[in-house]
Amino acid sequence: MVRILGRSGKTIKDYWCSFNILSGINNINAAWEKEPVNCLNGAWHRLLPAFTHNFTLFGPVENSDDDVSRLVQEVGLDKGTAEDVTDLLNSHGQELSNENMEKLAKELSYQKEEKKEKDEEPPLKYMKTSNLQHILPVMRILTGELCDTDHDWKRSVLVKMSGMVSTGTYSEIL
């Protein structure tokens, strides 16, 4: 954008005022032209194989073991190796045995139970009248003592008033 503005001498406001749907379509077209066809075919090949033309699998990537090892360490699996990752990726194409399916089913049911336990709401607390009858007078006494002992009367009155305001809802309930 800086390059375009520098060439044309326009301000950002002028640029965006002249921007229209055709400009947006041209930007999208330019972005798609930079994308290699093989990459697009690879992305769509599994979903719509009939519509991918001249698709060839991507060639071998050099130094992939080093990259995989570095990524494994970045994730925090210090003991993982490139072979472990390769085995894991290859295992996704294999069919599951009955034992593996049973293990997965048990694990899923266990996860569902854990989620239910987490989702359960804690029991509601009940406020008793007797508690309010005890707490509210104590609050009044304590704020009164603050007024009696503090030499700054503005501060102590402010605290007393804020205490009365904050407990006003409970007084109304009582």
VOLO-251736 format. One line per field, with one value per atom (N, C-alpha, C): x, y, z; residue number from 1; residue in one letter. Coordinates in nm, 4 decimals. Layout:
% residues N
X <- X; ... $
Y <- Y; ... $
Z <- Z; ... $
nr <- NUM; ... $
rest <- a; ... $
END
This chain:
% residues 174
X <- 0.0828; 0.0000; 0.0879; 0.1958; 0.2882; 0.3476; 0.3792; 0.4358; 0.3362; 0.2106; 0.1073; 0.0853; 0.0783; 0.0562; 0.1746; 0.2955; 0.4150; 0.4199; 0.3776; 0.3792; 0.2729; 0.1535; 0.0412; 0.0299; 0.0922; 0.0816; -0.0513; -0.1283; -0.2573; -0.2383; -0.3361; -0.3386; -0.4122; -0.4046; -0.4755; -0.6249; -0.6764; -0.8198; -0.8601; -0.7785; -0.8088; -0.8060; -0.7070; -0.6958; -0.8213; -0.8641; -0.9805; -1.1094; -1.1167; -1.2362; -1.2461; -1.1321; -1.1351; -1.1422; -1.1286; -1.1321; -1.2753; -1.2939; -1.4285; -1.4248; -1.5364; -1.5461; -1.4474; -1.4336; -1.3397; -1.1972; -1.1610; -1.0274; -1.0082; -1.1108; -1.1036; -1.0878; -1.1632; -1.1546; -1.0155; -0.9611; -0.8259; -0.7215; -0.7385; -0.6459; -0.6522; -0.7740; -0.7902; -0.7279; -0.7511; -0.6944; -0.5426; -0.4837; -0.3376; -0.2844; -0.3555; -0.3112; -0.3191; -0.4265; -0.4405; -0.3375; -0.2991; -0.2002; -0.0632; -0.0346; 0.0931; 0.0966; -0.0201; -0.0280; -0.0013; 0.0924; 0.1206; 0.0013; -0.0191; -0.1319; -0.1207; -0.0006; 0.0177; -0.0281; -0.0072; -0.0509; -0.2043; -0.2688; -0.4163; -0.4729; -0.4141; -0.4611; -0.4429; -0.3315; -0.3076; -0.4115; -0.4522; -0.5514; -0.6891; -0.7215; -0.8553; -0.8615; -0.7472; -0.7455; -0.8291; -0.8223; -0.8991; -1.0477; -1.0839; -1.2244; -1.2917; -1.2306; -1.2874; -1.1803; -1.1471; -1.0374; -1.0667; -1.1937; -1.2273; -1.1937; -1.1852; -1.1627; -1.0176; -0.9304; -0.7897; -0.7200; -0.6482; -0.5859; -0.4353; -0.3775; -0.2318; -0.1749; -0.2403; -0.1957; -0.0852; 0.0242; 0.1321; 0.1610; 0.1942; 0.2266; 0.3483; 0.3532; 0.4655; 0.5926; 0.6981; 0.8255; 0.8832; 0.9927; 1.0537; 1.1063; 1.0933; 1.1400; 1.2761; 1.3735; 1.5073; 1.5113; 1.5904; 1.6104; 1.4809; 1.3871; 1.2600; 1.2786; 1.3733; 1.3975; 1.4436; 1.5291; 1.5768; 1.4614; 1.3766; 1.2627; 1.1660; 1.1391; 1.0473; 1.1044; 1.2326; 1.2964; 1.2891; 1.3130; 1.3068; 1.1647; 1.0645; 0.9256; 0.8841; 0.9292; 0.8965; 0.9527; 1.0733; 1.1339; 1.0642; 1.0207; 0.9498; 0.8176; 0.7520; 0.6245; 0.6445; 0.7652; 0.7926; 0.8090; 0.8139; 0.8350; 0.9835; 1.0635; 1.2088; 1.2572; 1.1870; 1.2326; 1.1818; 1.0968; 1.0430; 1.1460; 1.1381; 1.2306; 1.1499; 1.2203; 1.1545; 1.0882; 1.1499; 1.0914; 0.9593; 0.9546; 0.8302; 0.7182; 0.7499; 0.6495; 0.6062; 0.7017; 0.6694; 0.5794; 0.6104; 0.5259; 0.3850; 0.3768; 0.2461; 0.1661; 0.2289; 0.1583; 0.1172; 0.2020; 0.1685; 0.0565; 0.0461; -0.0570; -0.1974; -0.2089; -0.3408; -0.4064; -0.3286; -0.3858; -0.4293; -0.3913; -0.4246; -0.5629; -0.6273; -0.7579; -0.7398; -0.8380; -0.8319; -0.8748; -0.8064; -0.8476; -0.9635; -1.0297; -1.1405; -1.0934; -0.9748; -0.9217; -0.9011; -0.8431; -0.8199; -0.9515; -1.0507; -1.1802; -1.2451; -1.2318; -1.2871; -1.2161; -1.0838; -1.0080; -1.0525; -1.0698; -1.1144; -1.2540; -1.3422; -1.4781; -1.4761; -1.3949; -1.3836; -1.3268; -1.2260; -1.1649; -1.2645; -1.3413; -1.4412; -1.5491; -1.5941; -1.6961; -1.6394; -1.5129; -1.4471; -1.4381; -1.4012; -1.3924; -1.5293; -1.6348; -1.7698; -1.8099; -1.7755; -1.8066; -1.7328; -1.6041; -1.5274; -1.5875; -1.6330; -1.6928; -1.8231; -1.9026; -2.0275; -1.9979; -1.8942; -1.8577; -1.8126; -1.7393; -1.6928; -1.8088; -1.9054; -2.0161; -2.1206; -2.1199; -2.2199; -2.1989; -2.3088; -2.3013; -2.2899; -2.2164; -2.2065; -2.3428; -2.3698; -2.4998; -2.5196; -2.6439; -2.6766; -2.6608; -2.6140; -2.6036; -2.7354; -2.7773; -2.9007; -2.8658; -2.9240; -2.9018; -3.0149; -2.9759; -3.0755; -3.0979; -3.2172; -3.2525; -3.1697; -3.1458; -3.0684; -2.9268; -2.8691; -2.7356; -2.7387; -2.8394; -2.8501; -2.8744; -2.9557; -2.9838; -2.8569; -2.7643; -2.6383; -2.5367; -2.5242; -2.4168; -2.4416; -2.5627; -2.5879; -2.5603; -2.6069; -2.5726; -2.4223; -2.3528; -2.2087; -2.1406; -2.1889; -2.1338; -2.1536; -2.2707; -2.2983; -2.2074; -2.1878; -2.1014; -1.9572; -1.9077; -1.7690; -1.7468; -1.8401; -1.8228; -1.8363; -1.9196; -1.9299; -1.8004; -1.7342; -1.6057; -1.4997; -1.5049; -1.4109; -1.4299; -1.5560; -1.5847; -1.5345; -1.5454; -1.5043; -1.3522; -1.2789; -1.1343; -1.0527; -1.1099; -1.0331; -1.0369; -0.9203; -0.9166; -0.9642; -0.9611; -1.0100; -1.1577; -1.2435; -1.3880; -1.4450; -1.3873; -1.4393; -1.4192; -1.3012; -1.2707; -1.3593; -1.3740; -1.4523; -1.6010; -1.6528; -1.7932; -1.8121; -1.7143; -1.7216; -1.7261; -1.6421; -1.6419; -1.7747; -1.8264; -1.9526; -2.0665; -2.0717; -2.1779; -2.1676; -2.0451; -2.0295; -2.0679; -2.0408; -2.0829; -2.2335; -2.2998; -2.4461; -2.5061; -2.4464; -2.4968; -2.4767; -2.3574; -2.3289; -2.4105; -2.4515; -2.5328; -2.6819; -2.7163; -2.8567; -2.9458; -2.8960; -2.9745; -3.0077; -2.9088; -2.9334; -3.0320; -3.0245; -3.1216; -3.2621; -3.2779; -3.4098; -3.4583; -3.3702; -3.4090; -3.4552; -3.3826; -3.4163; -3.5499 $
Y <- -0.1176; 0.0000; 0.1249; 0.1214; 0.2345; 0.2592; 0.1498; 0.1611; 0.2263; 0.1851; 0.2409; 0.3887; 0.4212; 0.5605; 0.6481; 0.5944; 0.6700; 0.7010; 0.6056; 0.6248; 0.7227; 0.7098; 0.7889; 0.9254; 0.9439; 1.0708; 1.0874; 0.9796; 0.9850; 0.9691; 1.0166; 0.9901; 0.8588; 0.8078; 0.6831; 0.7009; 0.8158; 0.8423; 0.8421; 0.9056; 0.9064; 0.7652; 0.6875; 0.5500; 0.4703; 0.4757; 0.3970; 0.4501; 0.5793; 0.6344; 0.5854; 0.5638; 0.5160; 0.3636; 0.2937; 0.1475; 0.1002; 0.0044; -0.0461; -0.1982; -0.2569; -0.4029; -0.4560; -0.3878; -0.4325; -0.4348; -0.3354; -0.3331; -0.4534; -0.4877; -0.6038; -0.7322; -0.7460; -0.8659; -0.8755; -0.7633; -0.7643; -0.8039; -0.7598; -0.7996; -0.9492; -1.0047; -1.1494; -1.2262; -1.1795; -1.2460; -1.2458; -1.1342; -1.1257; -1.2214; -1.2340; -1.3248; -1.4695; -1.5070; -1.6447; -1.6782; -1.5797; -1.6067; -1.6383; -1.5871; -1.6153; -1.7547; -1.8168; -1.9498; -2.0563; -2.1487; -2.2529; -2.3460; -2.3883; -2.4754; -2.6075; -2.6609; -2.7882; -2.7794; -2.6651; -2.6460; -2.6470; -2.5771; -2.5745; -2.7132; -2.7832; -2.9188; -3.0111; -2.9967; -3.0798; -3.0555; -2.9304; -2.8977; -2.9522; -2.9520; -2.9950; -3.1418; -3.2087; -3.3437; -3.4444; -3.4410; -3.5383; -3.5093; -3.3816; -3.3447; -3.3658; -3.3170; -3.3284; -3.3765; -3.5050; -3.5528; -3.5393; -3.5404; -3.5308; -3.3928; -3.2928; -3.1569; -3.1114; -3.1973; -3.1603; -3.2172; -3.1315; -3.1714; -3.1770; -3.2788; -3.2964; -3.2922; -3.3600; -3.3577; -3.4588; -3.4129; -3.5014; -3.4713; -3.5766; -3.5572; -3.4672; -3.3985; -3.3092; -3.3914; -3.3397; -3.4092; -3.4133; -3.4864; -3.4954; -3.3591; -3.3364; -3.2109; -3.2376; -3.1564; -3.1755; -3.1264; -3.1933; -3.1572; -3.1621; -3.2455; -3.2507; -3.3100; -3.4030; -3.4616; -3.3554; -3.2658; -3.1588; -3.0667; -3.0347; -2.9472; -3.0126; -3.1419; -3.2145; -3.2217; -3.2522; -3.2598; -3.1257; -3.0171; -2.8835; -2.8522; -2.8856; -2.8602; -2.9441; -3.0692; -3.1558; -3.0963; -3.0439; -2.9830; -2.8530; -2.7745; -2.6493; -2.6760; -2.7864; -2.8210; -2.8666; -2.9119; -2.9543; -3.1036; -3.1736; -3.3190; -3.3451; -3.3223; -3.3299; -3.4681; -3.5721; -3.7078; -3.7601; -3.6821; -3.7262; -3.7144; -3.8076; -3.8052; -3.7945; -3.7715; -3.7626; -3.8958; -4.0063; -4.1375; -4.1562; -4.1058; -4.1150; -4.0390; -3.9221; -3.8420; -3.9121; -3.9681; -4.0404; -4.1599; -4.2354; -4.3489; -4.3023; -4.1922; -4.1391; -4.0997; -4.0309; -3.9887; -4.1083; -4.2080; -4.3280; -4.4078; -4.4021; -4.4793; -4.4260; -4.3014; -4.2451; -4.3093; -4.3669; -4.4305; -4.5744; -4.6318; -4.7702; -4.7794; -4.8939; -4.9155; -4.9506; -4.9123; -4.9415; -5.0845; -5.1486; -5.2821; -5.2682; -5.3795; -5.3768; -5.3307; -5.3745; -5.3344; -5.1821; -5.1289; -4.9845; -4.9073; -4.9589; -4.8909; -4.8940; -5.0069; -5.0165; -4.9190; -4.9112; -4.8167; -4.6734; -4.6403; -4.5052; -4.4770; -4.5764; -4.5581; -4.5350; -4.6120; -4.5927; -4.4554; -4.4153; -4.2846; -4.1716; -4.1853; -4.0823; -4.0753; -4.1915; -4.1898; -4.1315; -4.1608; -4.1039; -3.9520; -3.9031; -3.7591; -3.6934; -3.7606; -3.7050; -3.6954; -3.7987; -3.7948; -3.6810; -3.6621; -3.5526; -3.4181; -3.4064; -3.2800; -3.2537; -3.3577; -3.3410; -3.2936; -3.3518; -3.3125; -3.1667; -3.1242; -2.9858; -2.8905; -2.9347; -2.8486; -2.8348; -2.9273; -2.9199; -2.7932; -2.7255; -2.6011; -2.6326; -2.5484; -2.5709; -2.5451; -2.6086; -2.5908; -2.4446; -2.4008; -2.2636; -2.2433; -2.1246; -2.0903; -2.0262; -2.0536; -1.9961; -1.8957; -1.7789; -1.6749; -1.6818; -1.6913; -1.7015; -1.5643; -1.5419; -1.4165; -1.3968; -1.5057; -1.4949; -1.4446; -1.4848; -1.4349; -1.2844; -1.2391; -1.0952; -1.0182; -1.0746; -1.0070; -0.9942; -1.0840; -1.0779; -0.9855; -0.9959; -0.9273; -0.7772; -0.7347; -0.5922; -0.5038; -0.5396; -0.4548; -0.4503; -0.5609; -0.5638; -0.4663; -0.4629; -0.3690; -0.2258; -0.1948; -0.0579; -0.0231; -0.1175; -0.0934; -0.0672; -0.1491; -0.1342; -0.0013; 0.0385; 0.1665; 0.2823; 0.2656; 0.3667; 0.3809; 0.2696; 0.2736; 0.3429; 0.3232; 0.3928; 0.5443; 0.5873; 0.7308; 0.7843; 0.7041; 0.7482; 0.7556; 0.6691; 0.6606; 0.7339; 0.7650; 0.8305; 0.9819; 1.0460; 1.1910; 1.2652; 1.1971; 1.2589; 1.2236; 1.3152; 1.2856; 1.2665; 1.3349; 1.3187; 1.1742; 1.1224; 0.9860; 0.8857; 0.9003; 0.8035; 0.8099; 0.9305; 0.9423; 0.8805; 0.8995; 0.8400; 0.6879; 0.6314; 0.4857; 0.4397; 0.5124; 0.4734; 0.4794; 0.5851; 0.5995; 0.4917; 0.4636; 0.3597; 0.2232; 0.1995; 0.0740; 0.0638; 0.1757; 0.1745; 0.1527; 0.2176; 0.2022; 0.0586; 0.0038; -0.1313; -0.2393; -0.2171; -0.3160; -0.2834; -0.1774; -0.1368; -0.2434; -0.3165; -0.4223; -0.5322; -0.5663; -0.6682; -0.6169; -0.4890; -0.4320; -0.4412; -0.4145; -0.4246; -0.5699; -0.6642; -0.8051; -0.8444; -0.7943; -0.8270; -0.7644 $
Z <- 0.0000; 0.0000; 0.0000; 0.0780; 0.0832; -0.0549; -0.1240; -0.2588; -0.3537; -0.3445; -0.4318; -0.4012; -0.2741; -0.2354; -0.2748; -0.2624; -0.2993; -0.4477; -0.5304; -0.6748; -0.7207; -0.6626; -0.7131; -0.6466; -0.5301; -0.4601; -0.3878; -0.3738; -0.3050; -0.1548; -0.0815; 0.0615; 0.0847; 0.2071; 0.2387; 0.2199; 0.2614; 0.2474; 0.0999; 0.0133; -0.1301; -0.1873; -0.1423; -0.1918; -0.1574; -0.0306; 0.0095; -0.0505; -0.0764; -0.1421; -0.2861; -0.3513; -0.4898; -0.4978; -0.3855; -0.3823; -0.4045; -0.4954; -0.5236; -0.5373; -0.5745; -0.5851; -0.6884; -0.7998; -0.9026; -0.8482; -0.7702; -0.7100; -0.6190; -0.5409; -0.4533; -0.5326; -0.6402; -0.7246; -0.7862; -0.8304; -0.8882; -0.7835; -0.6592; -0.5527; -0.5277; -0.5241; -0.5033; -0.6186; -0.7395; -0.8574; -0.8521; -0.8153; -0.8064; -0.6999; -0.5890; -0.4829; -0.5299; -0.6006; -0.6474; -0.7545; -0.8355; -0.9400; -0.8811; -0.7612; -0.6961; -0.6353; -0.6149; -0.5531; -0.6593; -0.6360; -0.7353; -0.7547; -0.8786; -0.9123; -0.8386; -0.8247; -0.7561; -0.6115; -0.5482; -0.4103; -0.4029; -0.4935; -0.4958; -0.5247; -0.6214; -0.6525; -0.5326; -0.4607; -0.3431; -0.2347; -0.2196; -0.1167; -0.1523; -0.2804; -0.3229; -0.3659; -0.3777; -0.4343; -0.3546; -0.2224; -0.1428; -0.1445; -0.1517; -0.1483; -0.2834; -0.3890; -0.5237; -0.6217; -0.6191; -0.7040; -0.8532; -0.8921; -1.0346; -1.0912; -1.0053; -1.0536; -1.0420; -0.9915; -0.9845; -1.1063; -1.1786; -1.3050; -1.2891; -1.3491; -1.3493; -1.2077; -1.1161; -0.9774; -0.9568; -0.9014; -0.8611; -0.7152; -0.6433; -0.5028; -0.4901; -0.3823; -0.3594; -0.3466; -0.3986; -0.3949; -0.2550; -0.2395; -0.1066; -0.0622; 0.0633; 0.1203; 0.1843; 0.1493; 0.2040; 0.3482; 0.4281; 0.5687; 0.6490; 0.6078; 0.6799; 0.8193; 0.8347; 0.9659; 1.0655; 1.0186; 1.1069; 1.1466; 1.0482; 1.0770; 1.1734; 1.1522; 1.2397; 1.3806; 1.3924; 1.5246; 1.5963; 1.5240; 1.5829; 1.6297; 1.5472; 1.5853; 1.7060; 1.7104; 1.8236; 1.9526; 1.9468; 2.0654; 2.1023; 2.0034; 2.0316; 2.1015; 2.0647; 2.1262; 2.2701; 2.3019; 2.4390; 2.4535; 2.3438; 2.3485; 2.3234; 2.4239; 2.4094; 2.3685; 2.4115; 2.3836; 2.2500; 2.1793; 2.0511; 1.9411; 1.8465; 1.7336; 1.6051; 1.4957; 1.3656; 1.3301; 1.3718; 1.3440; 1.4186; 1.5423; 1.6197; 1.5508; 1.4985; 1.4295; 1.3013; 1.2294; 1.1063; 1.1368; 1.2419; 1.2812; 1.3174; 1.3881; 1.4259; 1.3032; 1.2100; 1.0890; 1.0044; 0.9964; 0.9179; 0.9831; 1.1141; 1.1835; 1.1557; 1.1128; 1.0856; 0.9639; 0.8736; 0.7557; 0.7806; 0.8951; 0.9251; 0.9877; 0.9650; 1.0266; 1.1739; 1.2532; 1.3963; 1.4234; 1.5170; 1.5576; 1.6558; 1.6845; 1.7802; 1.9179; 1.9573; 2.0880; 2.0930; 1.9862; 1.9828; 1.9840; 1.9128; 1.9105; 2.0492; 2.1189; 2.2545; 2.3485; 2.3357; 2.4185; 2.3926; 2.2646; 2.2298; 2.2842; 2.2748; 2.3263; 2.4772; 2.5494; 2.6946; 2.7263; 2.6517; 2.6755; 2.6491; 2.5432; 2.5133; 2.6208; 2.6681; 2.7729; 2.9016; 2.9307; 3.0487; 3.0349; 2.9152; 2.8923; 2.9062; 2.8591; 2.8723; 3.0190; 3.0977; 3.2402; 3.3092; 3.2746; 3.3334; 3.2973; 3.1732; 3.1295; 3.2037; 3.2252; 3.3004; 3.4418; 3.5036; 3.6397; 3.6434; 3.5412; 3.5367; 3.5109; 3.4281; 3.3908; 3.5005; 3.5961; 3.7020; 3.7830; 3.8105; 3.8862; 4.0352; 4.1054; 4.2493; 4.3142; 4.4284; 4.4912; 4.5320; 4.5245; 4.5617; 4.7110; 4.7471; 4.8879; 4.9298; 5.0501; 5.1018; 5.2117; 5.1993; 5.2985; 5.4008; 5.5268; 5.6329; 5.6956; 5.7403; 5.8057; 5.9318; 6.0011; 6.1258; 6.0988; 5.9845; 5.9491; 5.9259; 5.8530; 5.8277; 5.9567; 6.0447; 6.1713; 6.2565; 6.2372; 6.3113; 6.2430; 6.1111; 6.0378; 6.0272; 5.9923; 5.9675; 6.0898; 6.2096; 6.3251; 6.3528; 6.3310; 6.3521; 6.2553; 6.1291; 6.0306; 6.0774; 6.1275; 6.1770; 6.2950; 6.3848; 6.5010; 6.4564; 6.3632; 6.3184; 6.2463; 6.1588; 6.0901; 6.1889; 6.2905; 6.3946; 6.4728; 6.5023; 6.5720; 6.4886; 6.3560; 6.2688; 6.2800; 6.2825; 6.2962; 6.4292; 6.5340; 6.6665; 6.6799; 6.6105; 6.6313; 6.5268; 6.4103; 6.3036; 6.3231; 6.3161; 6.3331; 6.2081; 6.0913; 5.9676; 5.9516; 5.9941; 5.9963; 5.8566; 5.7540; 5.6169; 5.5690; 5.5961; 5.5539; 5.6264; 5.7553; 5.8322; 5.7958; 5.7706; 5.7289; 5.5913; 5.5040; 5.3699; 5.3793; 5.4679; 5.4859; 5.5438; 5.6407; 5.7029; 5.6019; 5.5207; 5.4210; 5.3135; 5.2696; 5.1671; 5.2234; 5.3512; 5.4142; 5.4203; 5.4512; 5.4585; 5.3198; 5.2191; 5.0821; 5.0338; 5.0603; 5.0107; 5.0812; 5.2031; 5.2719; 5.2649; 5.1919; 5.1814; 5.1219; 5.0235; 4.9604; 5.0618; 5.1442; 5.2461; 5.3517; 5.3829; 5.4791; 5.4248; 5.2950; 5.2329; 5.2348; 5.2115; 5.2150; 5.3559; 5.4553; 5.5947; 5.6298 $
nr <- 1; 1; 1; 2; 2; 2; 3; 3; 3; 4; 4; 4; 5; 5; 5; 6; 6; 6; 7; 7; 7; 8; 8; 8; 9; 9; 9; 10; 10; 10; 11; 11; 11; 12; 12; 12; 13; 13; 13; 14; 14; 14; 15; 15; 15; 16; 16; 16; 17; 17; 17; 18; 18; 18; 19; 19; 19; 20; 20; 20; 21; 21; 21; 22; 22; 22; 23; 23; 23; 24; 24; 24; 25; 25; 25; 26; 26; 26; 27; 27; 27; 28; 28; 28; 29; 29; 29; 30; 30; 30; 31; 31; 31; 32; 32; 32; 33; 33; 33; 34; 34; 34; 35; 35; 35; 36; 36; 36; 37; 37; 37; 38; 38; 38; 39; 39; 39; 40; 40; 40; 41; 41; 41; 42; 42; 42; 43; 43; 43; 44; 44; 44; 45; 45; 45; 46; 46; 46; 47; 47; 47; 48; 48; 48; 49; 49; 49; 50; 50; 50; 51; 51; 51; 52; 52; 52; 53; 53; 53; 54; 54; 54; 55; 55; 55; 56; 56; 56; 57; 57; 57; 58; 58; 58; 59; 59; 59; 60; 60; 60; 61; 61; 61; 62; 62; 62; 63; 63; 63; 64; 64; 64; 65; 65; 65; 66; 66; 66; 67; 67; 67; 68; 68; 68; 69; 69; 69; 70; 70; 70; 71; 71; 71; 72; 72; 72; 73; 73; 73; 74; 74; 74; 75; 75; 75; 76; 76; 76; 77; 77; 77; 78; 78; 78; 79; 79; 79; 80; 80; 80; 81; 81; 81; 82; 82; 82; 83; 83; 83; 84; 84; 84; 85; 85; 85; 86; 86; 86; 87; 87; 87; 88; 88; 88; 89; 89; 89; 90; 90; 90; 91; 91; 91; 92; 92; 92; 93; 93; 93; 94; 94; 94; 95; 95; 95; 96; 96; 96; 97; 97; 97; 98; 98; 98; 99; 99; 99; 100; 100; 100; 101; 101; 101; 102; 102; 102; 103; 103; 103; 104; 104; 104; 105; 105; 105; 106; 106; 106; 107; 107; 107; 108; 108; 108; 109; 109; 109; 110; 110; 110; 111; 111; 111; 112; 112; 112; 113; 113; 113; 114; 114; 114; 115; 115; 115; 116; 116; 116; 117; 117; 117; 118; 118; 118; 119; 119; 119; 120; 120; 120; 121; 121; 121; 122; 122; 122; 123; 123; 123; 124; 124; 124; 125; 125; 125; 126; 126; 126; 127; 127; 127; 128; 128; 128; 129; 129; 129; 130; 130; 130; 131; 131; 131; 132; 132; 132; 133; 133; 133; 134; 134; 134; 135; 135; 135; 136; 136; 136; 137; 137; 137; 138; 138; 138; 139; 139; 139; 140; 140; 140; 141; 141; 141; 142; 142; 142; 143; 143; 143; 144; 144; 144; 145; 145; 145; 146; 146; 146; 147; 147; 147; 148; 148; 148; 149; 149; 149; 150; 150; 150; 151; 151; 151; 152; 152; 152; 153; 153; 153; 154; 154; 154; 155; 155; 155; 156; 156; 156; 157; 157; 157; 158; 158; 158; 159; 159; 159; 160; 160; 160; 161; 161; 161; 162; 162; 162; 163; 163; 163; 164; 164; 164; 165; 165; 165; 166; 166; 166; 167; 167; 167; 168; 168; 168; 169; 169; 169; 170; 170; 170; 171; 171; 171; 172; 172; 172; 173; 173; 173; 174; 174; 174 $
rest <- m; m; m; v; v; v; r; r; r; i; i; i; l; l; l; g; g; g; r; r; r; s; s; s; g; g; g; k; k; k; t; t; t; i; i; i; k; k; k; d; d; d; y; y; y; w; w; w; c; c; c; s; s; s; f; f; f; n; n; n; i; i; i; l; l; l; s; s; s; g; g; g; i; i; i; n; n; n; n; n; n; i; i; i; n; n; n; a; a; a; a; a; a; w; w; w; e; e; e; k; k; k; e; e; e; p; p; p; v; v; v; n; n; n; c; c; c; l; l; l; n; n; n; g; g; g; a; a; a; w; w; w; h; h; h; r; r; r; l; l; l; l; l; l; p; p; p; a; a; a; f; f; f; t; t; t; h; h; h; n; n; n; f; f; f; t; t; t; l; l; l; f; f; f; g; g; g; p; p; p; v; v; v; e; e; e; n; n; n; s; s; s; d; d; d; d; d; d; d; d; d; v; v; v; s; s; s; r; r; r; l; l; l; v; v; v; q; q; q; e; e; e; v; v; v; g; g; g; l; l; l; d; d; d; k; k; k; g; g; g; t; t; t; a; a; a; e; e; e; d; d; d; v; v; v; t; t; t; d; d; d; l; l; l; l; l; l; n; n; n; s; s; s; h; h; h; g; g; g; q; q; q; e; e; e; l; l; l; s; s; s; n; n; n; e; e; e; n; n; n; m; m; m; e; e; e; k; k; k; l; l; l; a; a; a; k; k; k; e; e; e; l; l; l; s; s; s; y; y; y; q; q; q; k; k; k; e; e; e; e; e; e; k; k; k; k; k; k; e; e; e; k; k; k; d; d; d; e; e; e; e; e; e; p; p; p; p; p; p; l; l; l; k; k; k; y; y; y; m; m; m; k; k; k; t; t; t; s; s; s; n; n; n; l; l; l; q; q; q; h; h; h; i; i; i; l; l; l; p; p; p; v; v; v; m; m; m; r; r; r; i; i; i; l; l; l; t; t; t; g; g; g; e; e; e; l; l; l; c; c; c; d; d; d; t; t; t; d; d; d; h; h; h; d; d; d; w; w; w; k; k; k; r; r; r; s; s; s; v; v; v; l; l; l; v; v; v; k; k; k; m; m; m; s; s; s; g; g; g; m; m; m; v; v; v; s; s; s; t; t; t; g; g; g; t; t; t; y; y; y; s; s; s; e; e; e; i; i; i; l; l; l $
END
